[in-house]
Amino acid sequence: MPHTVRVKFNIRKQDVLLVNSIIDSHEGIGLVRTVDAKQGAMVVYSTDDQYEVVLKVLEDLKKNGMVIENIHTEVSENIDEW
């Protein structure tokens, strides 16, 4: 049974819409949520077989000059815990 993986990170507030659009364009890798647009706090809910794609997208964006900080993951068998 797949687990839910939450990928949390911070970006500049002016990049929120762009990052949301880029991750959404990679259909099936996760569900993007903005936790706090003013602070640039975002989360992607993914699965244990797709979250590494989310991490790769974020790393590629960083390599291309986007400021992305505090990337970390959390795994849960019960998404209702969050």
PyMOL Python script that loads the backbone (N, CA, C, O; Angstrom):
from pymol import cmd

cmd.read_pdbstr("""\
ATOM      1  N   MET A   1       0.840  -1.175   0.000  1.00  0.00           N
ATOM      2  CA  MET A   1       0.000   0.000   0.000  1.00  0.00           C
ATOM      3  C   MET A   1       0.891   1.246   0.000  1.00  0.00           C
ATOM      4  O   MET A   1       1.796   1.366   0.826  1.00  0.00           O
ATOM      5  N   PRO A   2       0.631   2.169  -0.927  1.00  0.00           N
ATOM      6  CA  PRO A   2       1.470   3.373  -0.976  1.00  0.00           C
ATOM      7  C   PRO A   2       1.272   4.273   0.240  1.00  0.00           C
ATOM      8  O   PRO A   2       0.186   4.351   0.815  1.00  0.00           O
ATOM      9  N   HIS A   3       2.338   4.937   0.601  1.00  0.00           N
ATOM     10  CA  HIS A   3       2.286   5.918   1.672  1.00  0.00           C
ATOM     11  C   HIS A   3       2.162   7.310   1.072  1.00  0.00           C
ATOM     12  O   HIS A   3       2.519   7.535  -0.085  1.00  0.00           O
ATOM     13  N   THR A   4       1.662   8.220   1.853  1.00  0.00           N
ATOM     14  CA  THR A   4       1.616   9.618   1.445  1.00  0.00           C
ATOM     15  C   THR A   4       2.891  10.296   1.922  1.00  0.00           C
ATOM     16  O   THR A   4       3.304  10.135   3.071  1.00  0.00           O
ATOM     17  N   VAL A   5       3.500  11.047   1.035  1.00  0.00           N
ATOM     18  CA  VAL A   5       4.716  11.786   1.365  1.00  0.00           C
ATOM     19  C   VAL A   5       4.412  13.272   1.185  1.00  0.00           C
ATOM     20  O   VAL A   5       3.919  13.708   0.145  1.00  0.00           O
ATOM     21  N   ARG A   6       4.717  14.016   2.210  1.00  0.00           N
ATOM     22  CA  ARG A   6       4.527  15.468   2.166  1.00  0.00           C
ATOM     23  C   ARG A   6       5.899  16.109   1.961  1.00  0.00           C
ATOM     24  O   ARG A   6       6.809  15.928   2.770  1.00  0.00           O
ATOM     25  N   VAL A   7       6.032  16.859   0.866  1.00  0.00           N
ATOM     26  CA  VAL A   7       7.269  17.578   0.556  1.00  0.00           C
ATOM     27  C   VAL A   7       7.009  19.044   0.872  1.00  0.00           C
ATOM     28  O   VAL A   7       6.196  19.695   0.217  1.00  0.00           O
ATOM     29  N   LYS A   8       7.705  19.555   1.877  1.00  0.00           N
ATOM     30  CA  LYS A   8       7.527  20.945   2.307  1.00  0.00           C
ATOM     31  C   LYS A   8       8.749  21.761   1.891  1.00  0.00           C
ATOM     32  O   LYS A   8       9.875  21.265   1.887  1.00  0.00           O
ATOM     33  N   PHE A   9       8.499  23.025   1.539  1.00  0.00           N
ATOM     34  CA  PHE A   9       9.604  23.896   1.137  1.00  0.00           C
ATOM     35  C   PHE A   9       9.142  25.349   1.170  1.00  0.00           C
ATOM     36  O   PHE A   9       7.950  25.638   1.277  1.00  0.00           O
ATOM     37  N   ASN A  10      10.110  26.251   1.076  1.00  0.00           N
ATOM     38  CA  ASN A  10       9.831  27.689   1.041  1.00  0.00           C
ATOM     39  C   ASN A  10      10.432  28.285  -0.220  1.00  0.00           C
ATOM     40  O   ASN A  10      11.533  27.923  -0.635  1.00  0.00           O
ATOM     41  N   ILE A  11       9.688  29.208  -0.822  1.00  0.00           N
ATOM     42  CA  ILE A  11      10.142  29.924  -2.004  1.00  0.00           C
ATOM     43  C   ILE A  11       9.831  31.401  -1.829  1.00  0.00           C
ATOM     44  O   ILE A  11       9.173  31.797  -0.866  1.00  0.00           O
ATOM     45  N   ARG A  12      10.306  32.213  -2.762  1.00  0.00           N
ATOM     46  CA  ARG A  12       9.944  33.630  -2.734  1.00  0.00           C
ATOM     47  C   ARG A  12       8.471  33.757  -3.102  1.00  0.00           C
ATOM     48  O   ARG A  12       7.972  33.012  -3.946  1.00  0.00           O
ATOM     49  N   LYS A  13       7.782  34.692  -2.475  1.00  0.00           N
ATOM     50  CA  LYS A  13       6.339  34.804  -2.708  1.00  0.00           C
ATOM     51  C   LYS A  13       6.011  35.078  -4.165  1.00  0.00           C
ATOM     52  O   LYS A  13       4.953  34.667  -4.640  1.00  0.00           O
ATOM     53  N   GLN A  14       6.884  35.756  -4.881  1.00  0.00           N
ATOM     54  CA  GLN A  14       6.606  36.035  -6.289  1.00  0.00           C
ATOM     55  C   GLN A  14       6.730  34.787  -7.171  1.00  0.00           C
ATOM     56  O   GLN A  14       6.333  34.819  -8.336  1.00  0.00           O
ATOM     57  N   ASP A  15       7.277  33.687  -6.631  1.00  0.00           N
ATOM     58  CA  ASP A  15       7.426  32.443  -7.396  1.00  0.00           C
ATOM     59  C   ASP A  15       6.335  31.414  -7.108  1.00  0.00           C
ATOM     60  O   ASP A  15       6.336  30.335  -7.700  1.00  0.00           O
ATOM     61  N   VAL A  16       5.406  31.734  -6.206  1.00  0.00           N
ATOM     62  CA  VAL A  16       4.387  30.761  -5.798  1.00  0.00           C
ATOM     63  C   VAL A  16       3.585  30.257  -6.993  1.00  0.00           C
ATOM     64  O   VAL A  16       3.451  29.047  -7.174  1.00  0.00           O
ATOM     65  N   LEU A  17       3.060  31.139  -7.795  1.00  0.00           N
ATOM     66  CA  LEU A  17       2.232  30.736  -8.930  1.00  0.00           C
ATOM     67  C   LEU A  17       3.033  29.934  -9.950  1.00  0.00           C
ATOM     68  O   LEU A  17       2.532  28.952 -10.497  1.00  0.00           O
ATOM     69  N   LEU A  18       4.268  30.343 -10.206  1.00  0.00           N
ATOM     70  CA  LEU A  18       5.109  29.639 -11.169  1.00  0.00           C
ATOM     71  C   LEU A  18       5.403  28.215 -10.711  1.00  0.00           C
ATOM     72  O   LEU A  18       5.254  27.271 -11.486  1.00  0.00           O
ATOM     73  N   VAL A  19       5.815  28.058  -9.464  1.00  0.00           N
ATOM     74  CA  VAL A  19       6.128  26.720  -8.948  1.00  0.00           C
ATOM     75  C   VAL A  19       4.874  25.850  -8.949  1.00  0.00           C
ATOM     76  O   VAL A  19       4.934  24.675  -9.312  1.00  0.00           O
ATOM     77  N   ASN A  20       3.754  26.414  -8.551  1.00  0.00           N
ATOM     78  CA  ASN A  20       2.494  25.681  -8.565  1.00  0.00           C
ATOM     79  C   ASN A  20       2.190  25.185  -9.975  1.00  0.00           C
ATOM     80  O   ASN A  20       1.828  24.024 -10.159  1.00  0.00           O
ATOM     81  N   SER A  21       2.333  26.047 -10.958  1.00  0.00           N
ATOM     82  CA  SER A  21       2.051  25.683 -12.347  1.00  0.00           C
ATOM     83  C   SER A  21       3.010  24.619 -12.867  1.00  0.00           C
ATOM     84  O   SER A  21       2.593  23.696 -13.567  1.00  0.00           O
ATOM     85  N   ILE A  22       4.286  24.744 -12.532  1.00  0.00           N
ATOM     86  CA  ILE A  22       5.278  23.774 -13.000  1.00  0.00           C
ATOM     87  C   ILE A  22       5.005  22.394 -12.418  1.00  0.00           C
ATOM     88  O   ILE A  22       5.035  21.400 -13.145  1.00  0.00           O
ATOM     89  N   ILE A  23       4.743  22.321 -11.136  1.00  0.00           N
ATOM     90  CA  ILE A  23       4.483  21.012 -10.528  1.00  0.00           C
ATOM     91  C   ILE A  23       3.164  20.435 -11.039  1.00  0.00           C
ATOM     92  O   ILE A  23       3.076  19.233 -11.289  1.00  0.00           O
ATOM     93  N   ASP A  24       2.140  21.270 -11.197  1.00  0.00           N
ATOM     94  CA  ASP A  24       0.870  20.800 -11.753  1.00  0.00           C
ATOM     95  C   ASP A  24       1.042  20.266 -13.175  1.00  0.00           C
ATOM     96  O   ASP A  24       0.328  19.349 -13.582  1.00  0.00           O
ATOM     97  N   SER A  25       1.986  20.833 -13.935  1.00  0.00           N
ATOM     98  CA  SER A  25       2.184  20.387 -15.311  1.00  0.00           C
ATOM     99  C   SER A  25       2.786  18.981 -15.387  1.00  0.00           C
ATOM    100  O   SER A  25       2.694  18.320 -16.422  1.00  0.00           O
ATOM    101  N   HIS A  26       3.395  18.529 -14.303  1.00  0.00           N
ATOM    102  CA  HIS A  26       3.913  17.160 -14.213  1.00  0.00           C
ATOM    103  C   HIS A  26       2.799  16.290 -13.635  1.00  0.00           C
ATOM    104  O   HIS A  26       2.824  15.925 -12.460  1.00  0.00           O
ATOM    105  N   GLU A  27       1.839  15.971 -14.470  1.00  0.00           N
ATOM    106  CA  GLU A  27       0.629  15.283 -14.009  1.00  0.00           C
ATOM    107  C   GLU A  27       0.951  14.018 -13.223  1.00  0.00           C
ATOM    108  O   GLU A  27       1.765  13.193 -13.639  1.00  0.00           O
ATOM    109  N   GLY A  28       0.295  13.892 -12.086  1.00  0.00           N
ATOM    110  CA  GLY A  28       0.388  12.675 -11.303  1.00  0.00           C
ATOM    111  C   GLY A  28       1.482  12.630 -10.256  1.00  0.00           C
ATOM    112  O   GLY A  28       1.576  11.653  -9.514  1.00  0.00           O
ATOM    113  N   ILE A  29       2.331  13.682 -10.172  1.00  0.00           N
ATOM    114  CA  ILE A  29       3.404  13.585  -9.179  1.00  0.00           C
ATOM    115  C   ILE A  29       2.981  14.087  -7.810  1.00  0.00           C
ATOM    116  O   ILE A  29       3.621  13.769  -6.808  1.00  0.00           O
ATOM    117  N   GLY A  30       1.916  14.862  -7.756  1.00  0.00           N
ATOM    118  CA  GLY A  30       1.470  15.317  -6.445  1.00  0.00           C
ATOM    119  C   GLY A  30       0.450  16.433  -6.521  1.00  0.00           C
ATOM    120  O   GLY A  30       0.187  17.007  -7.577  1.00  0.00           O
ATOM    121  N   LEU A  31      -0.104  16.712  -5.377  1.00  0.00           N
ATOM    122  CA  LEU A  31      -1.102  17.759  -5.201  1.00  0.00           C
ATOM    123  C   LEU A  31      -0.432  18.928  -4.496  1.00  0.00           C
ATOM    124  O   LEU A  31       0.063  18.777  -3.379  1.00  0.00           O
ATOM    125  N   VAL A  32      -0.410  20.091  -5.135  1.00  0.00           N
ATOM    126  CA  VAL A  32       0.293  21.263  -4.616  1.00  0.00           C
ATOM    127  C   VAL A  32      -0.651  22.111  -3.774  1.00  0.00           C
ATOM    128  O   VAL A  32      -1.797  22.354  -4.153  1.00  0.00           O
ATOM    129  N   ARG A  33      -0.152  22.555  -2.631  1.00  0.00           N
ATOM    130  CA  ARG A  33      -0.905  23.465  -1.772  1.00  0.00           C
ATOM    131  C   ARG A  33       0.015  24.580  -1.299  1.00  0.00           C
ATOM    132  O   ARG A  33       1.168  24.351  -0.933  1.00  0.00           O
ATOM    133  N   THR A  34      -0.522  25.785  -1.318  1.00  0.00           N
ATOM    134  CA  THR A  34       0.198  26.918  -0.756  1.00  0.00           C
ATOM    135  C   THR A  34      -0.235  27.065   0.693  1.00  0.00           C
ATOM    136  O   THR A  34      -1.409  27.311   0.970  1.00  0.00           O
ATOM    137  N   VAL A  35       0.695  26.918   1.607  1.00  0.00           N
ATOM    138  CA  VAL A  35       0.404  27.007   3.036  1.00  0.00           C
ATOM    139  C   VAL A  35       0.290  28.470   3.447  1.00  0.00           C
ATOM    140  O   VAL A  35      -0.627  28.854   4.173  1.00  0.00           O
ATOM    141  N   ASP A  36       1.234  29.281   2.975  1.00  0.00           N
ATOM    142  CA  ASP A  36       1.250  30.714   3.287  1.00  0.00           C
ATOM    143  C   ASP A  36       1.934  31.442   2.132  1.00  0.00           C
ATOM    144  O   ASP A  36       3.159  31.432   2.019  1.00  0.00           O
ATOM    145  N   ALA A  37       1.126  32.077   1.273  1.00  0.00           N
ATOM    146  CA  ALA A  37       1.673  32.739   0.087  1.00  0.00           C
ATOM    147  C   ALA A  37       2.628  33.874   0.446  1.00  0.00           C
ATOM    148  O   ALA A  37       3.641  34.060  -0.228  1.00  0.00           O
ATOM    149  N   LYS A  38       2.323  34.627   1.486  1.00  0.00           N
ATOM    150  CA  LYS A  38       3.185  35.747   1.872  1.00  0.00           C
ATOM    151  C   LYS A  38       4.563  35.281   2.317  1.00  0.00           C
ATOM    152  O   LYS A  38       5.564  35.961   2.093  1.00  0.00           O
ATOM    153  N   GLN A  39       4.603  34.117   2.949  1.00  0.00           N
ATOM    154  CA  GLN A  39       5.873  33.560   3.420  1.00  0.00           C
ATOM    155  C   GLN A  39       6.498  32.610   2.406  1.00  0.00           C
ATOM    156  O   GLN A  39       7.642  32.190   2.579  1.00  0.00           O
ATOM    157  N   GLY A  40       5.762  32.268   1.352  1.00  0.00           N
ATOM    158  CA  GLY A  40       6.268  31.344   0.344  1.00  0.00           C
ATOM    159  C   GLY A  40       6.324  29.903   0.828  1.00  0.00           C
ATOM    160  O   GLY A  40       7.112  29.109   0.315  1.00  0.00           O
ATOM    161  N   ALA A  41       5.501  29.560   1.801  1.00  0.00           N
ATOM    162  CA  ALA A  41       5.475  28.195   2.334  1.00  0.00           C
ATOM    163  C   ALA A  41       4.557  27.336   1.480  1.00  0.00           C
ATOM    164  O   ALA A  41       3.378  27.645   1.305  1.00  0.00           O
ATOM    165  N   MET A  42       5.111  26.259   0.954  1.00  0.00           N
ATOM    166  CA  MET A  42       4.343  25.372   0.085  1.00  0.00           C
ATOM    167  C   MET A  42       4.526  23.925   0.506  1.00  0.00           C
ATOM    168  O   MET A  42       5.479  23.573   1.201  1.00  0.00           O
ATOM    169  N   VAL A  43       3.583  23.092   0.063  1.00  0.00           N
ATOM    170  CA  VAL A  43       3.652  21.660   0.322  1.00  0.00           C
ATOM    171  C   VAL A  43       3.115  20.928  -0.901  1.00  0.00           C
ATOM    172  O   VAL A  43       2.166  21.376  -1.544  1.00  0.00           O
ATOM    173  N   VAL A  44       3.736  19.797  -1.209  1.00  0.00           N
ATOM    174  CA  VAL A  44       3.237  18.906  -2.249  1.00  0.00           C
ATOM    175  C   VAL A  44       2.949  17.568  -1.581  1.00  0.00           C
ATOM    176  O   VAL A  44       3.825  16.972  -0.955  1.00  0.00           O
ATOM    177  N   TYR A  45       1.719  17.106  -1.722  1.00  0.00           N
ATOM    178  CA  TYR A  45       1.339  15.783  -1.229  1.00  0.00           C
ATOM    179  C   TYR A  45       1.541  14.808  -2.375  1.00  0.00           C
ATOM    180  O   TYR A  45       0.927  14.941  -3.434  1.00  0.00           O
ATOM    181  N   SER A  46       2.401  13.833  -2.158  1.00  0.00           N
ATOM    182  CA  SER A  46       2.753  12.884  -3.198  1.00  0.00           C
ATOM    183  C   SER A  46       2.680  11.471  -2.626  1.00  0.00           C
ATOM    184  O   SER A  46       2.225  11.275  -1.500  1.00  0.00           O
ATOM    185  N   THR A  47       3.126  10.497  -3.402  1.00  0.00           N
ATOM    186  CA  THR A  47       3.195   9.117  -2.926  1.00  0.00           C
ATOM    187  C   THR A  47       4.650   8.698  -2.838  1.00  0.00           C
ATOM    188  O   THR A  47       5.540   9.364  -3.367  1.00  0.00           O
ATOM    189  N   ASP A  48       4.875   7.587  -2.163  1.00  0.00           N
ATOM    190  CA  ASP A  48       6.259   7.151  -1.986  1.00  0.00           C
ATOM    191  C   ASP A  48       6.915   6.721  -3.294  1.00  0.00           C
ATOM    192  O   ASP A  48       8.139   6.601  -3.347  1.00  0.00           O
ATOM    193  N   ASP A  49       6.145   6.486  -4.342  1.00  0.00           N
ATOM    194  CA  ASP A  49       6.762   6.157  -5.623  1.00  0.00           C
ATOM    195  C   ASP A  49       6.853   7.358  -6.572  1.00  0.00           C
ATOM    196  O   ASP A  49       7.350   7.213  -7.689  1.00  0.00           O
ATOM    197  N   GLN A  50       6.380   8.549  -6.149  1.00  0.00           N
ATOM    198  CA  GLN A  50       6.442   9.738  -6.992  1.00  0.00           C
ATOM    199  C   GLN A  50       7.164  10.926  -6.355  1.00  0.00           C
ATOM    200  O   GLN A  50       7.548  11.856  -7.063  1.00  0.00           O
ATOM    201  N   TYR A  51       7.355  10.914  -5.052  1.00  0.00           N
ATOM    202  CA  TYR A  51       7.908  12.103  -4.394  1.00  0.00           C
ATOM    203  C   TYR A  51       9.319  12.446  -4.861  1.00  0.00           C
ATOM    204  O   TYR A  51       9.711  13.613  -4.831  1.00  0.00           O
ATOM    205  N   GLU A  52      10.085  11.447  -5.290  1.00  0.00           N
ATOM    206  CA  GLU A  52      11.440  11.733  -5.780  1.00  0.00           C
ATOM    207  C   GLU A  52      11.396  12.568  -7.055  1.00  0.00           C
ATOM    208  O   GLU A  52      12.323  13.333  -7.323  1.00  0.00           O
ATOM    209  N   VAL A  53      10.331  12.432  -7.846  1.00  0.00           N
ATOM    210  CA  VAL A  53      10.162  13.277  -9.030  1.00  0.00           C
ATOM    211  C   VAL A  53       9.935  14.720  -8.588  1.00  0.00           C
ATOM    212  O   VAL A  53      10.469  15.649  -9.194  1.00  0.00           O
ATOM    213  N   VAL A  54       9.143  14.906  -7.533  1.00  0.00           N
ATOM    214  CA  VAL A  54       8.914  16.252  -6.980  1.00  0.00           C
ATOM    215  C   VAL A  54      10.251  16.851  -6.545  1.00  0.00           C
ATOM    216  O   VAL A  54      10.548  18.004  -6.860  1.00  0.00           O
ATOM    217  N   LEU A  55      11.045  16.084  -5.832  1.00  0.00           N
ATOM    218  CA  LEU A  55      12.353  16.572  -5.378  1.00  0.00           C
ATOM    219  C   LEU A  55      13.260  16.930  -6.550  1.00  0.00           C
ATOM    220  O   LEU A  55      13.983  17.925  -6.494  1.00  0.00           O
ATOM    221  N   LYS A  56      13.224  16.123  -7.612  1.00  0.00           N
ATOM    222  CA  LYS A  56      14.043  16.409  -8.793  1.00  0.00           C
ATOM    223  C   LYS A  56      13.593  17.709  -9.458  1.00  0.00           C
ATOM    224  O   LYS A  56      14.430  18.515  -9.866  1.00  0.00           O
ATOM    225  N   VAL A  57      12.292  17.918  -9.570  1.00  0.00           N
ATOM    226  CA  VAL A  57      11.787  19.162 -10.153  1.00  0.00           C
ATOM    227  C   VAL A  57      12.270  20.359  -9.333  1.00  0.00           C
ATOM    228  O   VAL A  57      12.723  21.358  -9.893  1.00  0.00           O
ATOM    229  N   LEU A  58      12.173  20.258  -8.012  1.00  0.00           N
ATOM    230  CA  LEU A  58      12.613  21.354  -7.148  1.00  0.00           C
ATOM    231  C   LEU A  58      14.118  21.596  -7.288  1.00  0.00           C
ATOM    232  O   LEU A  58      14.560  22.743  -7.347  1.00  0.00           O
ATOM    233  N   GLU A  59      14.897  20.525  -7.341  1.00  0.00           N
ATOM    234  CA  GLU A  59      16.343  20.675  -7.498  1.00  0.00           C
ATOM    235  C   GLU A  59      16.690  21.293  -8.851  1.00  0.00           C
ATOM    236  O   GLU A  59      17.601  22.116  -8.939  1.00  0.00           O
ATOM    237  N   ASP A  60      15.971  20.902  -9.905  1.00  0.00           N
ATOM    238  CA  ASP A  60      16.208  21.491 -11.227  1.00  0.00           C
ATOM    239  C   ASP A  60      15.889  22.985 -11.224  1.00  0.00           C
ATOM    240  O   ASP A  60      16.613  23.779 -11.826  1.00  0.00           O
ATOM    241  N   LEU A  61      14.807  23.366 -10.549  1.00  0.00           N
ATOM    242  CA  LEU A  61      14.459  24.779 -10.449  1.00  0.00           C
ATOM    243  C   LEU A  61      15.553  25.553  -9.705  1.00  0.00           C
ATOM    244  O   LEU A  61      15.898  26.672 -10.087  1.00  0.00           O
ATOM    245  N   LYS A  62      16.094  24.948  -8.639  1.00  0.00           N
ATOM    246  CA  LYS A  62      17.188  25.590  -7.891  1.00  0.00           C
ATOM    247  C   LYS A  62      18.419  25.765  -8.779  1.00  0.00           C
ATOM    248  O   LYS A  62      19.066  26.812  -8.746  1.00  0.00           O
ATOM    249  N   LYS A  63      18.741  24.750  -9.565  1.00  0.00           N
ATOM    250  CA  LYS A  63      19.903  24.826 -10.454  1.00  0.00           C
ATOM    251  C   LYS A  63      19.743  25.937 -11.480  1.00  0.00           C
ATOM    252  O   LYS A  63      20.728  26.490 -11.970  1.00  0.00           O
ATOM    253  N   ASN A  64      18.491  26.259 -11.800  1.00  0.00           N
ATOM    254  CA  ASN A  64      18.216  27.316 -12.771  1.00  0.00           C
ATOM    255  C   ASN A  64      18.002  28.669 -12.119  1.00  0.00           C
ATOM    256  O   ASN A  64      17.511  29.597 -12.762  1.00  0.00           O
ATOM    257  N   GLY A  65      18.369  28.794 -10.833  1.00  0.00           N
ATOM    258  CA  GLY A  65      18.387  30.086 -10.177  1.00  0.00           C
ATOM    259  C   GLY A  65      17.226  30.426  -9.273  1.00  0.00           C
ATOM    260  O   GLY A  65      17.227  31.491  -8.657  1.00  0.00           O
ATOM    261  N   MET A  66      16.233  29.556  -9.170  1.00  0.00           N
ATOM    262  CA  MET A  66      15.113  29.847  -8.280  1.00  0.00           C
ATOM    263  C   MET A  66      15.539  29.594  -6.830  1.00  0.00           C
ATOM    264  O   MET A  66      16.236  28.623  -6.535  1.00  0.00           O
ATOM    265  N   VAL A  67      15.115  30.467  -5.951  1.00  0.00           N
ATOM    266  CA  VAL A  67      15.418  30.311  -4.528  1.00  0.00           C
ATOM    267  C   VAL A  67      14.381  29.377  -3.913  1.00  0.00           C
ATOM    268  O   VAL A  67      13.204  29.721  -3.800  1.00  0.00           O
ATOM    269  N   ILE A  68      14.837  28.189  -3.516  1.00  0.00           N
ATOM    270  CA  ILE A  68      13.979  27.208  -2.854  1.00  0.00           C
ATOM    271  C   ILE A  68      14.740  26.736  -1.627  1.00  0.00           C
ATOM    272  O   ILE A  68      15.862  26.243  -1.735  1.00  0.00           O
ATOM    273  N   GLU A  69      14.126  26.889  -0.462  1.00  0.00           N
ATOM    274  CA  GLU A  69      14.810  26.575   0.794  1.00  0.00           C
ATOM    275  C   GLU A  69      13.990  25.606   1.632  1.00  0.00           C
ATOM    276  O   GLU A  69      12.800  25.398   1.396  1.00  0.00           O
ATOM    277  N   ASN A  70      14.656  25.026   2.607  1.00  0.00           N
ATOM    278  CA  ASN A  70      14.017  24.182   3.632  1.00  0.00           C
ATOM    279  C   ASN A  70      13.221  23.032   3.047  1.00  0.00           C
ATOM    280  O   ASN A  70      12.122  22.734   3.515  1.00  0.00           O
ATOM    281  N   ILE A  71      13.764  22.384   2.029  1.00  0.00           N
ATOM    282  CA  ILE A  71      13.069  21.237   1.446  1.00  0.00           C
ATOM    283  C   ILE A  71      13.208  20.054   2.396  1.00  0.00           C
ATOM    284  O   ILE A  71      14.316  19.654   2.751  1.00  0.00           O
ATOM    285  N   HIS A  72      12.076  19.506   2.800  1.00  0.00           N
ATOM    286  CA  HIS A  72      12.118  18.282   3.588  1.00  0.00           C
ATOM    287  C   HIS A  72      10.845  17.472   3.371  1.00  0.00           C
ATOM    288  O   HIS A  72       9.814  17.993   2.947  1.00  0.00           O
ATOM    289  N   THR A  73      10.949  16.191   3.672  1.00  0.00           N
ATOM    290  CA  THR A  73       9.833  15.274   3.441  1.00  0.00           C
ATOM    291  C   THR A  73       9.373  14.644   4.744  1.00  0.00           C
ATOM    292  O   THR A  73      10.137  14.497   5.698  1.00  0.00           O
ATOM    293  N   GLU A  74       8.103  14.280   4.750  1.00  0.00           N
ATOM    294  CA  GLU A  74       7.496  13.548   5.863  1.00  0.00           C
ATOM    295  C   GLU A  74       6.634  12.451   5.266  1.00  0.00           C
ATOM    296  O   GLU A  74       5.916  12.682   4.293  1.00  0.00           O
ATOM    297  N   VAL A  75       6.698  11.264   5.841  1.00  0.00           N
ATOM    298  CA  VAL A  75       5.936  10.122   5.339  1.00  0.00           C
ATOM    299  C   VAL A  75       4.875   9.740   6.355  1.00  0.00           C
ATOM    300  O   VAL A  75       5.111   9.774   7.562  1.00  0.00           O
ATOM    301  N   SER A  76       3.692   9.372   5.845  1.00  0.00           N
ATOM    302  CA  SER A  76       2.614   8.951   6.737  1.00  0.00           C
ATOM    303  C   SER A  76       1.771   7.889   6.053  1.00  0.00           C
ATOM    304  O   SER A  76       1.554   7.937   4.842  1.00  0.00           O
ATOM    305  N   GLU A  77       1.302   6.941   6.829  1.00  0.00           N
ATOM    306  CA  GLU A  77       0.327   5.971   6.336  1.00  0.00           C
ATOM    307  C   GLU A  77      -1.082   6.514   6.494  1.00  0.00           C
ATOM    308  O   GLU A  77      -2.028   5.990   5.906  1.00  0.00           O
ATOM    309  N   ASN A  78      -1.221   7.576   7.296  1.00  0.00           N
ATOM    310  CA  ASN A  78      -2.534   8.127   7.576  1.00  0.00           C
ATOM    311  C   ASN A  78      -2.495   9.640   7.346  1.00  0.00           C
ATOM    312  O   ASN A  78      -2.054  10.400   8.208  1.00  0.00           O
ATOM    313  N   ILE A  79      -2.957  10.057   6.183  1.00  0.00           N
ATOM    314  CA  ILE A  79      -2.904  11.478   5.825  1.00  0.00           C
ATOM    315  C   ILE A  79      -3.743  12.334   6.770  1.00  0.00           C
ATOM    316  O   ILE A  79      -3.499  13.534   6.894  1.00  0.00           O
ATOM    317  N   ASP A  80      -4.724  11.736   7.434  1.00  0.00           N
ATOM    318  CA  ASP A  80      -5.546  12.495   8.383  1.00  0.00           C
ATOM    319  C   ASP A  80      -4.758  12.983   9.582  1.00  0.00           C
ATOM    320  O   ASP A  80      -5.227  13.845  10.325  1.00  0.00           O
ATOM    321  N   GLU A  81      -3.543  12.432   9.782  1.00  0.00           N
ATOM    322  CA  GLU A  81      -2.685  12.909  10.871  1.00  0.00           C
ATOM    323  C   GLU A  81      -2.240  14.346  10.623  1.00  0.00           C
ATOM    324  O   GLU A  81      -1.959  15.084  11.567  1.00  0.00           O
ATOM    325  N   TRP A  82      -2.176  14.743   9.354  1.00  0.00           N
ATOM    326  CA  TRP A  82      -1.707  16.084   9.021  1.00  0.00           C
ATOM    327  C   TRP A  82      -2.861  17.010   9.112  1.00  0.00           C
ATOM    328  O   TRP A  82      -2.711  18.208   8.872  1.00  0.00           O
TER     329      TRP A  82
END
""", "prot")
cmd.dss("prot")
cmd.show_as("cartoon", "prot")
cmd.util.cbc("prot")
cmd.orient("prot")
